[in-house]
Amino acid sequence: MRRVLVLQSASPDVARWQQRCMASVRDWAEGRGFAYRLLGDELFEQVPQWYMAKVRGRMPIAADLGRLQWAKRILHEGFDWVLWLDADVLVFAPAAFTPNLGQDCVFGQEHWVQPKAPGSKQWRVRKNIHNAFAGFPDHCVVLPFLTDLILRMMQRVDPDHIAPQMMGPKLLSSLHSLASFEHLPEVGALSPEVLMDIAGDQPASGALDALCLHQSRPLVAANLCGSLFDALGDDTREAEQRMERVMNRLLGCFGGLSHPGDLGP
């Protein structure tokens, strides 16, 4: 039987909605018979100091490297697979989330929905490979390659021109066009416009319809994009209430989300 470990990292004072996300991942892991490990700041203990100096406090960019270093470390402990999920990923259809753990690494795939112009109701949908979900098997050749590539890129880049997703989705999507990584369309990411539609307390914008139209498989888990949390409300309380509403409705999609009608009440 394969030994699989699910890995996450978060500070101890994360918001309640993120705690719910992490609990959904932990419960899913336990239901599958996988080990689970939660890291705090030790996620960054192997990241070189020069790298940390360059990211200038932009910790998601440091985490792009830290998760790879920890995956390698855990595989050396004797596990056959390491699955990483960001702390703001919600597994809302756990019974339908059955990733095929073959011989190759695997990543999530997002359909990122955003207006074609400010205030527009026409939507641009970008398909990206993302690392909010990433899985690596033992003896994975991609894992050391990605680790080395990120270090080399960071050594060369001007710290004033480091894009937020440079070492994550941007890099993986670029490599995917050449290498065709294994990926899971059912583990996606929800833009603020899609989240607002799911919350359902305002007239629908069409963003959720655009997402569903492009999904090749029903979503069973999604990155709720905590870095864009402020876009959900004018203040923290409003944004938190809206996010809770989003999560409650997603958790009603027992078989996954492929149509707005799949959402819970």
Secondary structure by P-SEA (a helix, b strand, c coil): cbbbbbbbbbcccccaaaaaaaaaaaaaaaaacbbbbbbcccccccccaaaaaaaccaaaaaaaaaaaaaaaaaaaacccbbbbbccccccccccccccccccbbbbbbbbbbbbccccccbbbbbbbbbccbbbbccccaaaaaaaaaaaaaaacccccccccccccaaaaaaaaaccccccccccccccaaaaaaaaccccccaaaaaaaaacccccccccccccccccccccaaaaaaaaaaaaaaaaaccccccccccccc
